[in-house]
């Protein structure tokens, strides 16, 4: 399987989180929202201007800045 960042994925792509590369408060906030290694995520859509990205994780929808999504490594299906 190919590894890419969540920001590089296209709508309807799915994958498993393998690593969080963020630091400090951003990394802690992402972990608190359930974005931990081993979690399945699906990209729902990008906003019309490209930021933010909407994802589905653990049966809820979540919007992330593209800069935050770029710190999440995903093993794409």
C-alpha positions as CSV (number, residue, x, y, z in Angstrom):
1,X,0.0,0.0,0.0
2,X,1.1,3.6,-0.7
3,X,1.7,6.0,2.1
4,X,0.7,9.6,1.6
5,X,-0.6,12.5,3.7
6,X,-4.2,13.0,4.3
7,X,-4.0,16.3,2.4
8,X,-2.8,14.4,-0.7
9,X,-5.9,12.1,-0.8
10,X,-8.9,12.7,-3.0
11,X,-12.6,12.6,-2.1
12,X,-13.8,9.1,-1.3
13,X,-10.3,7.8,-0.7
14,X,-9.9,5.7,2.4
15,X,-6.9,4.7,4.4
16,X,-5.4,3.9,7.8
17,X,-3.5,6.5,9.9
18,X,0.1,5.3,10.3
19,X,1.7,8.4,11.9
20,X,1.1,12.0,13.1
21,X,4.0,14.3,12.3
22,X,2.7,17.4,14.0
23,X,4.1,18.8,17.2
24,X,2.8,20.5,20.3
25,X,-0.8,21.6,20.6
26,X,-1.8,20.6,17.1
27,X,-0.7,17.0,17.6
28,X,-2.5,16.8,21.0
29,X,-5.6,18.3,19.5
30,X,-5.6,15.7,16.6
31,X,-5.1,12.9,19.1
32,X,-8.0,14.2,21.3
33,X,-10.2,14.1,18.2
34,X,-9.5,10.4,17.7
35,X,-6.9,10.7,14.9
36,X,-4.4,8.1,16.2
37,X,-2.4,5.4,14.3
38,X,-4.5,2.5,13.3
39,X,-7.7,4.5,12.8
40,X,-9.5,4.3,9.5
41,X,-10.3,7.6,7.8
42,X,-12.2,8.6,4.6
43,X,-12.0,11.9,2.8
44,X,-15.4,13.2,2.2
45,X,-14.7,16.5,0.3
46,X,-12.5,19.6,0.1
47,X,-14.1,23.0,0.4
48,X,-14.5,24.9,-2.9
49,X,-11.3,26.9,-2.4
50,X,-9.4,23.8,-1.2
51,X,-9.3,24.5,2.6
52,X,-10.6,22.9,4.8
53,X,-10.9,19.1,4.1
54,X,-13.8,17.2,5.5
55,X,-13.1,13.6,6.7
56,X,-15.0,10.8,8.3
57,X,-13.3,9.2,11.3
58,X,-14.8,6.8,13.9
59,X,-18.4,7.4,12.6
60,X,-18.3,11.2,12.7
61,X,-17.4,14.0,10.3
62,X,-14.5,16.3,11.0
63,X,-13.1,19.3,9.2
64,X,-9.4,20.0,9.3
65,X,-7.2,22.6,7.8
66,X,-5.1,21.3,4.9
67,X,-2.0,22.3,6.8
68,X,-3.1,20.0,9.7
69,X,-4.1,17.2,7.3
70,X,-0.6,17.4,5.8
71,X,0.9,16.3,9.1
72,X,-1.1,13.0,9.1
73,X,0.5,10.1,7.2
74,X,-2.1,7.6,5.8
75,X,-1.6,4.2,4.3
76,X,-4.1,4.4,1.4
77,X,-6.2,1.4,0.3
